[in-house]
Amino acid sequence: MCQRLGDDQTAGCAEDQDLPSRRLLSTRVSAFLDYLKEAFPMGTPDELAAYIGG
């Protein structure tokens, strides 16, 4: 599993290993993943908790 660091850096894996190839995903799934990446840029539990009000 990849560990996200600040400024879109990752430790322990290549960036292209985070998600399957975009060619294999439907347009809706790709759009949803883009939305999640924008909404939660760091991908931390704290970001999700703040979003749901926790």
Secondary structure by P-SEA (a helix, b strand, c coil): ccccccccccccccccccccccccccaaaaaaaaaaaaacccccaaaaaaaacc
